Amino acid sequence: MLPNVNIVMERGLFPNGTGVDSLIEDAEAEFFFTFQPIVSVVSGQCHGYQAVALSHDRLEFPDIGSLYEEARKISALHRLDLMLREKAIRDFVRFARKGERLFLGVDRRVLQAPDHTPHRTSELLVRFGLHPTALCLEVPEPLLLPSSGPGLGVTRTVLDSYRHQSYPLILDRFGSGDAALMALHNHQINMVRLDRALTGDIVADERKRLFAATLVRLAHVMGMTVIGDGVSNEKEFLACKQIGCDLVQGDFISPPTTMAEAFSPSYTIVAEANRRERRERHGDQRLLREELTLIPAVKVRDPMTTVFQFFRSAKEHAFLPVLDDRRQPIGIIREIDLRDVIYSRFGKDLLHNKALHRGLVDFLRPCPVCDINTEAEKILEIFSGAANPPGIILVDDFAYVGVLTAASLLRVINEKNLALARDQNPLTRLPGNSSINDHIAAAFDNESAGWAFVYCDVDNFKPFN
């Protein structure tokens, strides 16, 4: 189920003919979990932890796949998987803070196992006081390869069930194979994790950086959050940030560990790296906030009656942002998609019929999402790449702050261009008049720092203009 599992062969622990109980008990004693923080590239705030299963190297199986295969043969695959999930959740709740998430992997064989029992994971979460939105299920890219085999239907059914229960789905190892684009098209994914093969040489390899940036832009157009994996140094961190990654993980932030005291609600190394970035820009936050429309949002667990009441009372809005329990947007719900239900004689009654299991999540549609610190030109690029979106959702460190319409975005771009024109020197056409004055004024306001101002007059500059 979990990535990066290290199991070395040693004879004798699982003798031939071992029973189900022995396999589960020995695997439970053998495995332990380490956790690696996943943090915001803007603030360094911890978003969650990826659980990595390791063993004490006493098992008879050469890898985790062999262990799962043995469990499959004796019809104990789902039971083994549930044991590992429970172990990871139990460790997680001992140190996790409110709002942090646990990232766990999914194995195809478990989804297709005959002993697979729905809602067992939900029962685990209830026992430990967690909501499904706190558990992010990582789906490896090969799992979503198009296939005509009978297993594909089973996989899709189980993943749809997870989605209806509000579990965030993460496409893991994004970009490692040829299934990536089809996976984005065929499945409603909430996040993608860039494969280490993309982020590893991203600093030196310009073509790889362009390819990764294109994948990130595509994911953002479809309303997904992007995680940059395997970030090992400051240069890789800044490169992941520059191509648009929202979150990062790797040894640069913190290596996987079992030591709870090593975990922090935020990581100052991110803020320090951002300060050292000479090319860092402050975005167009002021202009964006002035043009924001604060459309009231609903939570994914709200009843459909709440949605109907909103559209009746606010007829000027054609859609509603939908948030999870952490006020993070997961999509929108459009009034036009509800018309068949609203105007149908029995439509509302059918929605209230619990036997049909239809709720707000069945009407969710993706919508582009951008951080409010993003430059207006990049927001416009993402907006124009989407399929006729009603707007673009803006967040501040993943929390919903409002919606930017097409007209508002154009006004931001226009105002920014006018400000740039006003800042240009009429003779040289170089920027600097207003920005230099603003910089000097800000320097004088900072009484704790010492400044030296030097005026340079360049002779014979006109020939070089």
Disulfide bonds with the S-S distance in Angstrom:
none
